[in-house]
């Protein structure tokens, strides 16, 4: 009996040892797999530092060093500092990561009206000009401070004005911090986009544009957040410096296009207005909070000659007004057949892109 007990105990110890070895072996394999996965997220890392302690002193020089196309992403890590640059990004698969959002600043003073006097299109009208796909922005402040720094109007020579050859430039015109052209799959997390006047954040691509913003601050004038195509903004703070609307959407390229804002907060000058549109548009605002001093004006259609075939598509769920009585126009009104739990990132982008993993 004692011998059998000893054999049983020995068997149990052996099985326990095997389980322990298997567990630690699995952990080692898992750690190795994770290390491989982590290293494959990007195949190159470049450090930019204005003081010369990195690979490059300017961000544009780091961009120019990259090949025209890449299957995997390159990380451009940007140390704290103010980079007075206008960036042109026409390459794909780049992650721009700042060391600290409020202390890693990319800035230019650009009036779009003045730029367009000598240029045929908007390529170069913003601080950050993007024509590449799969671009990620992390922990950055991107500013077009023209309206903050230039208070007085001025008259400039303007080739595009065929009548007088002159144009008056004010500090209330379009001032883009970010402008995309044909780009799609743009992601921004924990970024601050700043301008005084209109069109601060302009990710424009009605055909296949997919744009994702999370934990960002955005400020500007009229239509200062104005995506075209499909857009998702989550936990973002919006501040209206001036203008007749904060948000705008153009979904004219596809009836399914939409802009979705989840857990966002809206503040601004006394009597600021929430939004408007003058093209086909589709808005979803979920769990959003509006400042008490927001004007009692729904997202409205601007008088336009554009044909609106798909009707007014402006939807709310569980939105509220901070410290004041709620306005009736943002009462819950999701479309029939759509539950609030159905409205996810995958739903917005039609399962074509998951910005949480790529």
C-alpha positions as CSV (number, residue, x, y, z in Angstrom):
1,X,0.0,0.0,0.0
2,X,2.8,2.4,0.9
3,X,4.6,1.6,-2.3
4,X,1.5,2.3,-4.4
5,X,1.1,5.6,-2.6
6,X,4.7,6.5,-3.3
7,X,4.2,5.8,-7.0
8,X,1.0,7.9,-7.1
9,X,2.8,10.8,-5.4
10,X,5.7,10.5,-7.8
11,X,3.3,10.5,-10.8
12,X,1.5,13.6,-9.4
13,X,4.9,15.4,-9.0
14,X,5.9,14.4,-12.5
15,X,2.7,15.7,-14.0
16,X,3.0,18.9,-11.9
17,X,6.6,19.4,-13.2
18,X,5.4,18.9,-16.8
19,X,2.7,21.4,-16.3
20,X,5.1,23.9,-14.9
21,X,7.6,23.4,-17.7
22,X,4.8,23.7,-20.3
23,X,3.6,26.9,-18.6
24,X,7.0,28.5,-18.6
25,X,7.8,27.3,-22.1
26,X,4.5,28.8,-23.3
27,X,5.3,32.0,-21.6
28,X,8.7,32.2,-23.2
29,X,7.2,31.4,-26.6
30,X,4.5,34.1,-26.0
31,X,7.1,36.6,-25.0
32,X,9.2,35.9,-28.0
33,X,6.2,36.1,-30.3
34,X,5.2,39.5,-28.7
35,X,8.8,40.7,-29.2
36,X,8.7,39.7,-32.8
37,X,5.2,41.3,-33.3
38,X,6.4,44.5,-31.5
39,X,9.5,44.8,-33.7
40,X,7.4,44.3,-36.8
41,X,5.1,47.2,-36.1
42,X,7.7,49.4,-37.8
43,X,10.9,48.5,-39.6
44,X,12.7,51.8,-38.9
45,X,12.8,54.4,-36.2
46,X,14.0,58.0,-36.8
47,X,14.6,60.6,-34.1
48,X,14.1,64.3,-34.8
49,X,15.5,66.9,-32.4
50,X,15.7,70.6,-33.1
51,X,18.8,70.8,-30.9
52,X,20.8,68.3,-33.1
53,X,20.7,65.3,-30.7
54,X,18.6,63.1,-33.1
55,X,19.0,61.8,-36.6
56,X,17.6,65.0,-38.1
57,X,16.9,68.5,-37.0
58,X,13.8,68.9,-39.0
59,X,10.8,66.7,-39.5
60,X,10.7,67.3,-43.3
61,X,14.2,66.0,-43.6
62,X,13.2,62.8,-41.8
63,X,10.3,62.4,-44.2
64,X,12.5,63.0,-47.2
65,X,14.8,60.3,-46.1
66,X,12.1,57.6,-46.5
67,X,11.5,55.5,-49.6
68,X,8.5,56.4,-51.7
69,X,6.6,53.3,-50.5
70,X,6.8,50.9,-47.6
71,X,4.9,47.8,-46.5
72,X,5.6,48.4,-42.9
73,X,5.6,51.6,-40.9
74,X,8.4,53.9,-40.0
75,X,8.3,55.7,-36.7
76,X,9.4,59.3,-36.7
77,X,9.9,60.2,-33.0
78,X,9.9,64.0,-32.5
79,X,11.5,65.3,-29.3
80,X,10.1,68.3,-27.4
81,X,10.5,71.6,-29.2
82,X,8.8,74.0,-31.6
83,X,9.3,73.1,-35.2
84,X,8.4,76.0,-37.5
85,X,7.8,73.9,-40.6
86,X,5.3,73.4,-43.3
87,X,5.2,69.6,-43.8
88,X,4.5,67.7,-47.1
89,X,3.7,64.1,-46.6
90,X,3.3,62.2,-49.8
91,X,4.7,58.9,-48.6
92,X,2.8,56.0,-46.9
93,X,3.0,54.1,-43.6
94,X,4.5,56.7,-41.3
95,X,3.9,57.1,-37.5
96,X,4.7,60.6,-36.2
97,X,5.0,60.5,-32.4
98,X,5.7,63.5,-30.3
99,X,7.5,63.3,-27.0
100,X,4.9,65.5,-25.3
101,X,1.7,66.8,-26.8
102,X,1.9,70.4,-25.4
103,X,5.6,70.7,-25.9
104,X,6.0,69.1,-29.3
105,X,4.7,71.8,-31.6
106,X,4.6,71.9,-35.4
107,X,3.5,75.4,-36.5
108,X,3.2,77.8,-39.5
109,X,1.3,81.0,-40.2
110,X,-0.6,80.4,-43.4
111,X,-3.6,82.2,-44.9
112,X,-5.2,80.0,-47.5
113,X,-6.6,82.9,-49.5
114,X,-3.0,84.3,-49.9
115,X,-1.6,80.8,-50.8
116,X,-4.2,80.3,-53.5
117,X,-3.3,83.5,-55.2
118,X,-0.1,81.8,-56.6
119,X,-1.0,78.1,-56.4
120,X,-3.6,76.1,-58.3
121,X,-4.8,73.9,-55.5
122,X,-4.5,73.3,-51.7
123,X,-1.3,71.3,-51.7
124,X,0.7,73.4,-49.3
125,X,-2.1,75.4,-47.8
126,X,-1.8,73.8,-44.3
127,X,0.8,73.3,-41.7
128,X,0.5,69.5,-42.2
129,X,-0.2,68.6,-45.9
130,X,-0.9,64.9,-46.4
131,X,-1.2,62.9,-49.6
132,X,0.0,59.6,-48.2
133,X,-2.0,56.7,-46.8
134,X,-1.8,55.0,-43.4
135,X,-0.5,58.1,-41.5
136,X,-0.6,58.2,-37.7
137,X,-0.2,61.3,-35.5
138,X,0.5,60.8,-31.8
139,X,1.1,63.3,-29.0
140,X,1.5,66.4,-31.2
141,X,0.4,70.0,-31.4
142,X,-0.2,71.0,-35.0
143,X,-0.9,74.7,-35.3
144,X,-1.7,77.3,-38.0
145,X,-1.4,80.5,-35.9
146,X,-2.0,83.0,-38.7
147,X,-5.2,84.4,-37.2
148,X,-3.6,84.7,-33.7
149,X,-0.5,86.5,-34.9
150,X,-1.8,88.6,-37.7
151,X,-4.6,91.0,-36.6
152,X,-4.7,93.5,-39.4
153,X,-6.0,92.9,-42.9
154,X,-3.6,93.3,-45.8
155,X,-3.9,93.6,-49.6
156,X,-1.6,91.3,-51.6
157,X,-0.8,90.8,-55.3
158,X,-3.0,87.9,-56.5
159,X,-2.6,86.3,-59.9
160,X,-5.8,84.3,-59.4
161,X,-7.9,87.5,-59.2
162,X,-8.2,88.2,-62.9
163,X,-10.1,91.4,-62.4
164,X,-7.9,93.5,-60.1
165,X,-4.8,91.3,-59.5
166,X,-5.2,92.1,-55.8
167,X,-6.8,90.3,-52.8
168,X,-7.6,91.4,-49.3
169,X,-6.4,88.9,-46.7
170,X,-8.1,88.9,-43.3
171,X,-7.4,86.9,-40.1
172,X,-10.9,85.3,-40.4
173,X,-10.3,83.3,-43.6
174,X,-9.5,79.6,-43.9
175,X,-6.5,78.6,-41.8
176,X,-5.8,74.9,-42.0
177,X,-3.6,73.1,-39.5
178,X,-4.2,69.8,-41.3
179,X,-5.3,69.3,-44.9
180,X,-5.4,65.9,-46.7
181,X,-5.7,65.5,-50.4
182,X,-6.2,61.9,-51.7
183,X,-5.1,60.4,-48.4
184,X,-7.0,57.7,-46.5
185,X,-6.6,55.9,-43.3
186,X,-5.4,58.8,-41.2
187,X,-5.3,58.4,-37.4
188,X,-4.7,61.0,-34.8
189,X,-4.5,60.2,-31.1
190,X,-3.9,62.7,-28.2
191,X,-3.2,65.6,-30.6
192,X,-4.0,69.3,-30.4
193,X,-5.0,71.0,-33.7
194,X,-5.1,74.7,-33.4
195,X,-6.1,77.7,-35.5
196,X,-8.0,80.9,-35.0
197,X,-10.3,80.7,-38.0
198,X,-11.9,78.2,-40.4
199,X,-11.2,74.7,-41.6
200,X,-8.5,73.8,-38.9
201,X,-8.9,70.1,-39.4
202,X,-9.6,69.3,-43.1
203,X,-9.3,65.6,-43.9
204,X,-10.8,65.7,-47.4
205,X,-11.5,62.7,-49.5
206,X,-15.1,61.9,-50.4
207,X,-14.3,58.7,-52.3
208,X,-12.6,56.5,-49.8
209,X,-11.4,58.8,-47.0
210,X,-11.3,57.2,-43.5
211,X,-10.3,59.4,-40.6
212,X,-10.0,58.5,-36.9
213,X,-9.5,61.0,-34.1
214,X,-9.2,60.1,-30.4
215,X,-8.5,62.1,-27.3
216,X,-7.8,65.2,-29.4
217,X,-8.3,69.0,-28.9
218,X,-9.5,71.0,-31.9
219,X,-10.1,74.7,-32.1
220,X,-10.8,77.3,-34.8
221,X,-13.4,79.2,-36.6
222,X,-16.2,78.3,-39.0
223,X,-16.3,74.6,-39.9
224,X,-13.0,74.0,-38.0
225,X,-13.7,70.2,-38.0
226,X,-14.8,69.4,-41.5
227,X,-14.1,65.8,-42.6
228,X,-15.2,64.5,-46.0
229,X,-16.0,60.8,-46.4
230,X,-16.0,58.6,-43.2
231,X,-14.8,60.0,-39.9
232,X,-14.8,59.0,-36.2
233,X,-14.0,61.4,-33.3
234,X,-14.0,60.0,-29.8
235,X,-13.3,61.8,-26.5
236,X,-12.4,65.0,-28.3
237,X,-12.7,68.6,-27.1
238,X,-13.9,71.2,-29.6
239,X,-13.5,75.0,-29.0
240,X,-15.0,77.7,-31.3
241,X,-12.9,80.8,-31.4
242,X,-15.2,82.5,-34.0
243,X,-17.5,81.6,-36.9
244,X,-21.0,80.4,-37.7
245,X,-20.5,76.7,-37.0
246,X,-18.0,74.3,-35.3
247,X,-18.4,71.1,-37.3
248,X,-19.3,70.3,-40.9
249,X,-19.4,67.2,-43.1
250,X,-19.3,66.3,-46.8
251,X,-20.6,62.8,-47.6
252,X,-21.4,63.5,-51.2
253,X,-19.2,60.7,-52.5
254,X,-21.2,57.8,-51.0
255,X,-24.6,57.6,-49.4
256,X,-23.0,55.6,-46.5
257,X,-20.5,58.3,-45.7
258,X,-20.8,59.7,-42.2
259,X,-19.2,61.6,-39.4
260,X,-19.6,60.2,-35.9
261,X,-18.7,62.0,-32.7
262,X,-18.7,60.0,-29.5
263,X,-18.2,61.4,-25.9
264,X,-17.1,64.8,-27.3
265,X,-17.4,68.2,-25.6
266,X,-18.2,71.5,-27.4
267,X,-17.3,74.9,-26.0
268,X,-16.6,78.3,-27.4
269,X,-17.5,82.0,-27.5
270,X,-20.9,83.1,-26.3
271,X,-23.5,82.0,-28.8
272,X,-21.3,79.7,-30.8
273,X,-23.2,77.3,-33.1
274,X,-22.7,73.5,-33.3
275,X,-22.7,72.8,-37.0
276,X,-23.8,73.1,-40.6
277,X,-23.6,71.6,-44.1
278,X,-24.2,72.5,-47.7
279,X,-23.4,69.2,-49.4
280,X,-24.7,65.7,-48.7
281,X,-24.0,65.0,-45.1
282,X,-24.7,62.5,-42.3
283,X,-24.0,63.3,-38.6
284,X,-24.1,61.1,-35.5
285,X,-23.5,62.6,-32.1
286,X,-23.5,60.2,-29.2
287,X,-23.0,61.1,-25.5
288,X,-21.8,64.5,-26.4
289,X,-21.8,67.5,-24.0
290,X,-22.6,71.1,-25.1
291,X,-21.5,74.2,-23.1
292,X,-24.3,76.2,-21.5
293,X,-23.5,79.2,-23.8
294,X,-24.0,77.3,-27.1
295,X,-26.7,78.9,-29.2
296,X,-30.1,77.2,-29.5
297,X,-29.5,76.5,-33.2
298,X,-29.6,73.0,-34.7
299,X,-27.0,71.8,-37.2
300,X,-28.4,73.6,-40.2
301,X,-28.3,73.5,-44.0
302,X,-26.7,76.5,-45.6
303,X,-28.6,77.9,-48.6
304,X,-27.0,76.3,-51.6
305,X,-27.5,75.4,-55.2
306,X,-26.2,71.9,-54.4
307,X,-28.8,69.1,-54.7
308,X,-29.4,67.2,-51.5
309,X,-30.8,63.8,-52.6
310,X,-30.6,61.9,-49.3
311,X,-32.4,64.3,-47.0
312,X,-31.5,65.7,-43.6
313,X,-29.5,63.0,-41.7
314,X,-28.6,64.4,-38.3
315,X,-28.8,62.0,-35.4
316,X,-28.3,62.3,-31.6
317,X,-28.3,59.9,-28.7
318,X,-27.9,60.8,-25.0
319,X,-26.5,64.3,-25.6
320,X,-26.7,67.0,-22.9
321,X,-26.1,70.6,-22.1
322,X,-23.7,71.5,-19.3
323,X,-25.4,73.4,-16.6
324,X,-28.5,74.3,-18.5
325,X,-31.8,73.1,-19.9
326,X,-31.5,70.7,-22.9
327,X,-32.6,71.9,-26.3
328,X,-35.2,69.8,-27.9
329,X,-33.4,69.5,-31.3
330,X,-30.8,67.1,-30.0
331,X,-33.3,64.7,-28.5
332,X,-32.6,61.0,-29.2
333,X,-33.5,60.2,-32.8
334,X,-31.4,57.4,-34.1
335,X,-32.6,56.0,-37.4
336,X,-35.0,53.1,-37.2
337,X,-33.1,49.8,-37.1
338,X,-29.9,51.3,-35.7
339,X,-29.2,50.6,-32.0
340,X,-26.6,52.8,-30.2
341,X,-24.6,49.7,-29.5
342,X,-24.3,49.1,-33.2
343,X,-22.4,52.3,-33.7
344,X,-18.8,51.3,-33.5
345,X,-15.6,52.1,-35.3
346,X,-16.0,48.9,-37.4
347,X,-19.5,50.0,-38.3
348,X,-18.4,53.5,-39.4
349,X,-15.7,52.2,-41.6
350,X,-17.6,49.2,-42.9
351,X,-15.1,46.7,-41.6
352,X,-12.5,48.1,-44.1
353,X,-10.2,49.4,-41.4
354,X,-9.6,48.9,-37.7
355,X,-7.6,51.9,-36.5
356,X,-7.2,50.2,-33.1
357,X,-4.7,47.7,-34.5
358,X,-3.3,49.4,-37.7
